[in-house]
């Protein structure tokens, strides 16, 4: 999209980032964005509630491009307020997983991402909804959600603490039966799933592609499921998460859908874009097609809107 003359707002999460120099980033934003007639304002998100309030005010103020500097959780918090609006979301990734940025090929270096956004294209993407809570990347509700609890306690971010959290919760998590109805079909039963992730984009984050066939605008969400009994056979194939071939493993069940109801035996938190969210035993999942406008690099080949 042509960004000259646009009203642009940048919201920064000061708590995310792996050694990112905020001074250098702000200088890059000022140099590349505060020109060509664009009106650029900078704000700091002091909390989740503050970020949501500022996103709503951006819409009210007629902001055309809202750039979020942060990880998947902050992108979700602020971006969710833009659903159905004409305000376009731009992302400068400074999180640990950066699943959103990795899917769209947004550079993980914040300065490079800032440069890419200047000449980026605007496209509409689908958004998943779990019990009324939007998600852009993934939603998990078994062991793959429980491990976030351990990961959040780690003072270090990155793929290695995430792997440690996964291993720790693998031994501690108590699996249970799920009853599932997909797209109105007959209810089916999953016997003690350990992995039960719904993906809107390909990425978990950190380069792990949990749904390699997912597209941001295909009108579908993707369920990836593995039972507890199959975990020992899956461990040797974990590398396939990173080369995009996990869907070729016979013990992994992957299918696209638009609406799903999940009944679990007990109430447990679910993972939504890297954040734990309290949930009852039942989880309602649906899709909002092309509900969010985002900036993506031109190399992605997305259609301009």
C-alpha positions in Angstrom: 0.0 0.0 0.0 1.2 3.6 -0.5 2.1 4.9 2.9 3.0 8.5 2.0 0.6 11.0 3.7 -0.8 8.4 6.0 -1.6 9.0 9.7 0.6 6.5 11.5 0.8 5.5 15.2 3.4 3.3 16.8 2.7 1.5 20.0 5.7 0.0 21.8 5.8 -2.8 24.4 8.9 -1.8 26.4 8.9 -5.2 28.2 9.5 -7.4 25.1 12.7 -7.9 23.1 15.9 -9.8 23.2 18.5 -7.1 23.6 16.7 -4.7 21.3 18.1 -1.2 21.5 15.0 1.0 21.8 17.0 4.1 20.9 18.2 2.7 17.6 14.7 1.4 16.8 13.2 4.8 17.5 15.8 6.5 15.3 15.0 4.1 12.5 11.3 4.7 12.8 11.8 8.4 12.8 14.1 8.3 9.8 12.0 6.0 7.6 8.5 6.8 8.7 8.3 10.4 9.8 8.7 11.9 6.3 6.8 12.0 3.0 3.9 13.9 4.6 3.2 11.1 7.1 2.0 12.1 10.5 3.7 9.7 13.0 3.0 9.5 16.7 4.7 7.2 19.3 3.1 5.6 22.3 4.1 3.1 25.0 1.8 0.2 26.1 2.0 0.2 29.9 -0.3 -2.8 30.3 -2.7 -5.0 28.3 -5.6 -2.8 29.2 -3.6 0.3 28.3 -2.7 -1.2 24.9 -6.3 -2.0 24.1 -7.4 1.5 25.1 -4.8 3.1 22.9 -5.7 0.8 19.9 -9.4 1.9 20.2 -8.3 5.6 20.4 -6.2 5.1 17.3 -9.3 4.0 15.4 -11.3 7.0 16.8 -8.4 9.3 15.8 -8.5 8.1 12.2 -5.1 6.4 12.4 -4.6 4.5 9.1 -1.6 2.4 10.1 -1.0 1.2 13.6 2.4 -0.4 14.1 3.0 -2.6 17.1 6.5 -3.2 18.5 6.3 -6.4 20.5 5.8 -10.2 20.5 2.8 -12.3 19.5 0.9 -11.7 22.8 1.0 -7.9 22.5 0.2 -8.1 18.8 -2.9 -10.1 19.7 -3.9 -7.7 22.5 -3.7 -4.6 20.4 -4.5 -6.1 17.0 -7.7 -7.6 18.3 -9.2 -4.1 18.8 -8.7 -3.5 15.0 -10.9 -6.3 13.8 -13.5 -5.1 11.3 -11.9 -1.6 11.1 -10.0 -0.1 8.2 -6.9 0.6 10.4 -4.0 -1.5 9.1 -1.8 -3.5 11.6 1.9 -3.3 11.1 4.3 -5.5 13.1 7.9 -5.0 14.3 8.7 -8.2 16.1 10.6 -8.1 19.4 9.2 -11.2 21.1 10.7 -14.7 21.7 8.7 -16.8 19.3 7.4 -14.2 16.7 5.1 -16.7 15.0 3.1 -13.9 13.3 6.2 -12.3 11.8 7.8 -15.6 10.8 4.7 -16.6 8.9 4.6 -13.4 6.8 8.4 -13.2 6.3 8.7 -10.0 8.3 12.4 -9.7 9.3 13.1 -10.5 12.9 15.6 -7.7 13.1 13.5 -4.7 14.2 15.3 -2.2 12.1 15.0 -4.3 9.0 11.4 -4.9 9.8 10.8 -1.2 10.0 12.4 -0.7 6.6 10.2 -3.5 5.1 7.0 -2.0 6.4 7.6 1.3 4.6 7.1 -0.5 1.2 4.8 -3.3 2.5 1.4 -4.2 1.1 -1.9 -4.3 2.9 -3.8 -7.6 2.9 -6.8 -9.0 4.8 -6.3 -12.1 6.9 -8.5 -14.5 8.7 -8.8 -14.5 12.5 -9.6 -17.4 14.8 -11.8 -17.0 17.8 -11.7 -19.2 20.9 -14.5 -18.7 23.5 -14.8 -15.1 22.2 -11.1 -14.4 22.3 -9.5 -13.7 18.9 -6.2 -15.3 18.0 -4.0 -14.7 14.9 -1.4 -17.5 15.2 -2.4 -20.5 17.4 -4.7 -21.7 20.1 -3.8 -24.8 22.1 -5.7 -26.7 24.8 -3.8 -29.7 26.0 -0.1 -30.3 27.0 0.8 -27.8 24.3 -1.1 -25.2 26.4 0.1 -26.3 29.8 3.8 -25.9 28.9 3.2 -22.1 28.6 2.8 -22.0 32.4 6.3 -23.3 32.9 7.7 -21.2 30.1 6.3 -18.0 31.6 8.3 -18.6 34.8 11.6 -18.7 32.9 13.6 -15.4 33.1 15.1 -16.3 29.7 13.2 -16.2 26.4 13.9 -18.2 23.2 13.5 -21.7 21.8 15.6 -23.5 24.4 13.6 -22.4 27.5 10.5 -23.4 25.5 11.9 -26.9 24.8 12.7 -27.2 28.5 9.2 -26.2 29.5 7.8 -28.7 27.0 9.9 -31.5 28.4 9.0 -30.6 32.0 5.2 -30.5 31.3 5.4 -33.7 29.3 5.9 -35.6 32.5 3.6 -33.6 34.7 0.6 -33.1 32.4 -2.4 -35.3 33.0 -4.2 -36.0 29.7 -7.9 -36.6 29.4 -10.5 -37.4 26.8 -11.8 -34.8 24.4 -15.1 -34.9 22.7 -15.0 -32.9 19.5 -17.6 -31.7 16.9 -16.1 -30.3 13.7 -18.2 -28.3 11.2 -21.5 -29.8 12.5 -20.4 -33.4 11.8 -21.0 -36.3 14.2 -19.1 -35.9 17.5 -15.9 -37.8 17.7 -13.7 -38.7 20.6 -9.9 -38.2 21.0 -8.4 -40.5 23.6 -6.1 -38.5 25.8 -4.6 -36.0 23.3 -1.3 -34.4 24.3 -1.0 -32.1 21.4 -4.2 -30.3 20.4 -3.5 -27.1 18.6 -5.7 -25.0 16.3 -3.6 -22.8 13.9 -4.6 -19.9 11.8 -1.0 -19.4 10.6 1.7 -22.0 10.0 3.9 -21.1 13.0 4.1 -21.9 16.7 7.0 -19.5 16.7 10.7 -20.0 16.9 10.6 -21.6 13.4 8.3 -24.5 14.4 5.6 -25.0 11.7 2.7 -26.7 13.4 0.4 -26.3 10.4 2.5 -26.2 7.3 -0.5 -26.0 4.9 -2.2 -23.1 6.7 -2.7 -19.8 4.8 -3.7 -16.5 6.4 -6.6 -16.0 4.0 -7.7 -19.5 3.1 -11.0 -19.4 5.1 -9.9 -22.3 7.4 -8.3 -23.0 10.7 -6.2 -26.1 11.1 -6.3 -28.7 13.8 -3.1 -30.5 14.6 -3.5 -33.4 17.1 -1.4 -36.2 18.6 -2.5 -38.7 21.3 -0.5 -39.5 24.4 0.1 -43.1 23.2 1.8 -41.8 20.0 4.2 -39.3 21.7 7.2 -41.8 22.0 6.9 -42.3 18.2 6.7 -38.6 17.5 9.7 -37.5 19.5 12.2 -38.7 16.8 10.3 -36.7 14.2 10.3 -33.3 16.1 12.8 -32.0 13.5 10.0 -32.1 11.0 8.4 -29.2 12.8 11.2 -27.1 11.6 11.5 -28.3 8.0 7.7 -27.9 7.3 7.0 -31.6 7.0 5.2 -32.5 10.3 2.0 -33.1 8.3 3.8 -36.1 6.7 4.1 -38.0 10.0 1.4 -40.7 10.1 0.7 -40.3 13.8 -0.1 -36.7 13.5 -3.7 -35.8 12.7 -4.2 -32.5 10.8 -7.3 -31.2 9.2 -8.9 -27.9 8.1 -12.2 -26.7 9.6 -14.3 -23.5 10.1 -16.1 -24.3 13.4 -15.3 -26.7 16.2 -16.7 -27.4 19.7 -14.4 -29.1 22.2 -15.6 -30.7 25.4 -12.8 -31.6 27.9 -13.3 -33.4 31.2 -12.1 -30.6 33.3 -11.7 -26.8 33.1 -8.1 -25.9 32.1 -6.4 -22.8 30.7 -5.9 -22.5 26.9 -3.0 -20.9 25.1 -3.9 -18.0 22.8 -1.0 -16.5 20.8 1.5 -17.5 23.5 -0.6 -16.3 26.4 -2.5 -18.5 29.0 -6.2 -17.7 29.2 -8.6 -19.2 31.7 -11.2 -21.4 30.2 -14.0 -23.7 31.2 -14.1 -27.4 30.1 -15.8 -26.4 26.8 -14.1 -24.5 24.1 -15.8 -23.0 21.1 -13.6 -22.3 18.1 -14.6 -20.4 14.9 -13.1 -18.3 12.2 -13.7 -14.7 11.1 -12.7 -14.6 7.4 -10.5 -11.6 6.4 -11.4 -9.7 9.5 -8.0 -7.9 10.0 -6.0 -5.7 7.7 -2.2 -6.2 8.0 1.0 -5.0 6.4 3.1 -7.7 4.9 6.4 -7.6 2.9 5.9 -7.4 -0.9 7.9 -10.6 -1.4 5.0 -12.5 0.2 3.0 -12.2 -3.0 -0.2 -11.2 -1.2 -2.9 -9.4 -3.1 -3.1 -5.7 -2.5 -6.3 -4.4 -1.0 
